[in-house]
């Protein structure tokens, strides 16, 4: 039996009306899911305010309500708990409700603009190959050992996080690797979790539709490291100027990795090809199957984390050489007949797109045409649209602007905003096709033998969202089918 009083442990209480010794069944912040003897947590969200649904939750059987403002009418037999921050309270309560599962395994959080999914997924793959039972909480999927669940957010809500962590503990999981987004930190979804380590990848323009400016975006990321305990590790990319900021107030043990700067963990790129990278990591040479400077950083972070978590250096190097790219992250296909290389990548920020295009340009001979297909998502950061278009135009031979996930916005309007960033000298190399499949088809038709097509922005996603409806759409499957058809 779980008692309300016990799960309120470490929650800062403003006011309590009613009995906290009552037995509770479950926690919910969605009033539609509330049943008999459940706790309803009223969250003030961006779309709606949970305080408006307190009466509905009580009518459906809620035995307790957690809120920031007490309702005018209180129902006898229902306990009302007023808190300063419902999101923070929910996170601490969820951890208590599920028995604080993060304390019973080693939870590693990965944060930054780019690289979170690759690092978390490849750490999962590496430690699994090393013989450990592992868990993964990522943008792409949630894994409890070999059991897979669908992911809906980069960082799930705090109840969901603790539910899966509890399942991992029951399954004997030793390590869990978790993407930690700025939204998740800001919305207190990671409160009440005990992290054994934190990794900072980089920081560039993203989510400025949510955060008021870049400083707030950076400081939210920093707050994750501020909260790490002293026996945890904080591993940061020293080549990113924001890396040192992450370490300013952390109590954790500090470590750095870099390709250019002095650092605890150093790497050097000796060869960079479509078939992989030849790296020197802390004076050890190895060949890896991943491509590009950005993956050299990702692999170095993985190597450092593996060592910090106790893996032997030789075993780590051997396992690094077997890792393969994550779905939708520089995932490529070479057509049989014309040897056209099609690359699908999740690059949806200016920095990520620049990294991918610079990597391709480093590897290619210059005789091939590089055709980039790119769009920007609707209802998201509008400031990055002209920036991404400018980067695509400057670093590609030809560019096709198209739809990404327009959501509730007019896709034509999004593309027009992108076009506004194209320098006049690059106008002639661009065209716009609103229909994404048609845009990919056009790129395939434009490509000649040995040319390269980059399809950026959606990566691993298997849908396209238009006016609230999601339809099946997989960039990699589509370009594969089109190139196969053209080769016949």
N, C-alpha and C positions, 0 to 999 in steps of 0.2 A: 504493500500500500504506500502510495506517495502522498505526502501531506504538503499542503500549500506553504506552510511555514518553512519547511525544509528547502523548497526550491527558491524561496526569497532570500536565501543566505547570500550575502554580499551585494544585495540590491539596495540602493539608497532609497529609503522610503520617505515620502512627504507626509502622507496621512493614510490611516487604515480605518475603515468602517466595516465591522463584522468580524467573523471568526477566522483566524488563519490556521486553525488546527483541523480544517476540513480535508477530507481525502479527495484527490482530483484524479481524473482519468487521462486527460490529454491537454496539450497546449495548441492554440490556434490564433492567428492574426487575421484570418479570413472568416468573417461571420457566417458565411455559407457552409463552412465545415464544422461549425460548433454543434456539439451534442450534449447529452446529459452528463453533468458533473465535469465539464471541461472548463478550462481557463481561457477567457477571451482577452487578447492583448490589443488595445486600440492604438493603432499606428497612424500618425499623420503623414500620409504619402503624398507623392506629387500629383497623382490623379484623383484620389479621394481621401477623406479623413475617416479613419476607423471609429472615431468618437461618435460619428453619426449612426453607427450600427450597433451601439451598445445595447439598446432596447431589443433589437432583433436577436442578438446573441443570448440575452437573458431569457427571452421568450422561447428560445430553442433549447434551454436547459443549462446554460452556463452557471457554474456555482461561484465563480470569481471573475472579476474584471480588473485588469491593469490599465490605468489611464493617466494622462497628463492633466486632464481637467475632470473633476467629479461631475457626473450628470446631475441635473436638477432633481430628478426623482430617483430615490434609491429603493430597491425592492428588498423586503425582508427575506432573510435566508441567503442572500447573495453577499459575498465579501467584495468590497471595493478597495483597491489599493492605488493610491495616487503616487506617481513617481515623476521625477524631473524629465527623464528621457525614456520613452517607451521602447525604443529600438535597443537601447543599451540594456534596459531591464530584461527584455525578451532574450537577448543573447546570454546573459548570465543565468536566467531561469532555465533556458534550454540546456545549457551545460550541466546545471544541477539536476534537471529532470532526467537526463540520460546518463547520470553518474560520472560526469566530467571525463568523457572518454579520451579527450586529447592528452590527458595526463598518463594514459595507459599505453601509449605508443609514441613514436617519435614523429611529430608533425613538422613538416618543412614548408614554409610559405615562400612563394616566388612572386615578386611584384616588379613593376616597371612597365613601360609603354609597349615594348616589343620583346618577344622571346619567352614569355610566360608559359605558353602551351608547349612549345618545343622542349624547354628545360624540364618542366614537370613530367611530361610524358616520357621523355628519354631517361629521366632518373627512375621512373617507375619501371621501364623496360630493363635498365641496367641492373637495378637491385633485384628484380625478379629473376633475371638471368644468373645473378650471383647466388640464388637459392633462398632469397628472403620472400616472405609473404608481404605483399605491398598493396597500398590503396592509392587511388588517384581522384582528385577533385579538380576537373579542368573544364575549359570552355567546350571541348569536344565531347567528353563523356565522363562518367563517374565509374570507377572500377573498384570493386571490393574483391581483391584477388582476381579470379577469372570471371566473376559475375559483373556484367555491364549494365548500367542504367543510363538513361538519356539525360544529358545536361541541358538546363534551360537558361542559366546565367553563368557568367564567368565565376562569380562568387555567389553560391546559393544563399538563401535566407538562413539565419542562425539556427532555426529549428531543424531545417533540412540538413545543415552541416553536421550538427550533433547527432542526428538520427543515423546518418551514414557512418560517422566516426564510431558510434556505439556498435553498429553492425560489424565494422572492421575489427573492433576489439573482440567481439564474440567469435569472429572468424580467425583470430590469432594473428592479425596483421601486425607487423613490426614497424613499418615505415609508411607514412602517408605523405604524398607530395601534392600540394594545393596551390592553385593559382589564386592570388590575392589582388583583386582589382581596386582601383581608387574608389569606385562606387561602394564596394563591399566594406572598405575601411571607413569611409565617411558615414555610411549608414549603420555602423556599429555591428556589422554581421560577424566580425571576428573577435568581438569582445568575449571574455570568458574562456577563450581558447589558450592553451599552453603550447607555444611553439618552441621546438628544439633548435630551430634555425630559421633565418630569413635571408633571401637572396634578392639583390637589387640588380636589374639588368641594364636599364637605361631610361632616359626620360626625354620625350619629344612631344610635339604638338598632338594632343588628342583629348577628347572629352571636355573641351572648353565650352561646350554647350551646357555641361552640367556644373563644372567648376567655374567660378566667376573669372579667374585668371590663372596664368601659369604658376604663379607663386602658391596659390591655394592648392592646385593640383600637386605640386612638388611637396608642400607641407603635409598634405594628407598621406602621401606615400611615406614621408619621414615619420609620421606618427606611429606607423606600424613598427618601425625599428625602435622608436622611443619606448615601446611597451614590451620589447623582448626581455626576458629574465636574464640575470647575469650568467647563468650556466648555459645559455643558448649561444649560437654563433650568428654574427652578422657578416655576410659576404657581399661585397659590393664591387661593381665594375669601376676601377680607378680611372679608366679612360673617359668616363662620362663626368663632366664637371659637377654634376649633382650628386655623384657618389659619396663624396666627402660630407655633404650635407646630411645624408642618411645616418652617418655615424656620429654626428655631433653630440647627441644626448642619449645614445643607447648605453645600456648597462651590459649588453652582450659582448662576447669576445669578438674583436674586430679582425677581419681578414679582407684582402683585396685580390682581384684578378685583373689582368690587362694584357693587351697586345703591344701597346705603345709606351706605357708608363712603367715606373718601378712598381712592383707588386709582389705579394706573397706567392702568387701563382701566375707564371708568365707563359705565353705561347707565341710562336712565330709561324707564319704561313710560308712554307717552302715551295709548294706547288698548289695551284688552284685550277681545277678542271671540272668539266661536267660530270666526270666519273667520280670525283671526290677531291679531298684535300690531303696534302702531305703536311703534317704539323710537327713542330717541335714543342712539346709541353714539358717545362722544367727539365730541359736537356734530354728528353726522350723523344725520339722520332717515331711517328706512327701514321699510317694511312687510314683515313676515315671516309665513309661513304657520303657524308653530307657536304654541301657546297657553300662557298662564299664566306666573306669576312664575318658576317653576322653569326653564321653557324660556328665559326672558330671561337667567338665569344661564348656562344651557348655551350659548346663542348668543354671549354675551359672552366666554366661555372659548374658543369656537371662533374668534371674531374676533381675540382676543389671540394665540392660537396661530398663526393664519395670518400675522399681522404678524411675530411672532417668527421664523417660518420663511421670511420673505422675500417674501410675497405683497404686491402693491400694495394700498393701502387701498381705492381705488375698485373694483378687481376683487373684493376680498373682500366689500365691501358689496353689490355686485351679485349675487354668488353666494349670499350669505346669504339674500337675498330669494327665491331659487328653491328653497331647501331644504324638504323635506317631512318630516313626523313619521316616526319609526321604527316598524315594526310593533309593536303592543302597547304603545306609549307614547302615551297620549291619542289613541288611534285611534278615530274616531267615525263614526257612520252616522246619517243623519236619514231616518226613514221617509217615504215619499212622501205618503201620505194624511193621517195623524194628526200628522205632523211631530214624532214622538217621537225625541229624541236619545239614542242608545245609545253610551256611551263605554267602551272597553276599555283598561285600564291595568295595568301590571306592579306597581303599588304594593303591596309586600308587607312594608313596614316602617311603623311608626307615623308617622314623619315624612313618608314618601312619600304615604301615604294622606291625611294632613292637608293636604299641599300640593295634591293633586289636588282634594279636596273644597272647599278654600278658593278655588281657582281657579274651580271651577264656580259657587260661591256668589257670587263677585265678578262673574261674567258674567251670571248669570241674573237675571231681573226680580224673582223672589220669588213670582210667581203660579203657577209650575210646581211640581209635586211632584218632589223629588229622591229616587229610590229607589236605594239602594246594595246590591249583592250582593257579599259578601266572606267569605272563609274564611282559615284559616291552615294552613300546611304541617305535616305530621307529622314526627316525628324531628328537629325543629329547635327553635330558641329558643322556649321555652314562655312566657317572661316577657312577650313582646310581644303575646300573644293577648288578654288583657283590655284592654290599652292600645289596640289597634287597634279592638276592639269599642266602647270608650268614644268614641273619635274618630268612628267611623262613626255612632253613635247621636246624638252632639251636633251633627254637621254635616249630617245627612240628615233628610229628612221621614219616610222609612220605610227600614228596614234588613232585609235577608234574610241571615241567617247560614247558611253552607253549607260544603261540603267544598272544599278546595283540592287539594293532593296529600297525602292522609293517610298515604301510605307504609305503615309497619307499625303505625301507631297506629289506635285506634278513632275514626272521624270524629265520632261522637256525643260522645265524651269531649272532643275538641278544641273542638267547638262549645260544650259546657257551660263550658269554661274561658273561652271568649270571653264568654259571657253573664254571667259573674261580674264583668266590668268595666263593665257597663251601669249607669249611675246610675238609681235608682228612678223618677225623673221621666220617664225615656225608655223604660221597660219596654213601654208600650203600642204604641210605634212599631216594635217588633222582632218578627220571627218567625224560626223556624229550620226549614230544609229540608235534610236531609242530601244528597240527590241534587242535584248541581250543575246538571244540565240542567233539572231540575224547578224549581229555585230561579230560574234565569234565565227560564224560561217563566212562572212566577208573577209575576215582576217585570214582564214584558211585558204580562201580563193585567191587572195592577194599574194600569199606566200609561194615562193619558188624553192627549188632544191636547196637544202642546207640552211634555209632561213629559220628565224627564231620567232615564236609567238609567245608573248607573256599575257596571261589572263589574270588580272589582279583584282583584289578586293573581297572576294567571297570565300576563296580557299576551300575549306572542308565543308562548308554549308551545302546542304542538299535541298534547299528550297529557295524560292524568291518571294518576298513579301510585298504585295501591292494592294493598297486600300484595305488593310486588315486581313487579307486572305493570303495564305501560303500555298504555293503550288510547287510541285517537284521540279527541282532545277539543280543540276550538278555540273559545274564547269568542266571538271575532268572527264566525266562520262561523255558530255556533249562534244568536246573537242576531239576526244578519242574516236567517237563515231564518225564525225565529220572528216577527219583525216583518213580514216579507214575507207570511207566511201570515195574520197577523192583519189585514193591510191589504186582503186579498182580499174 
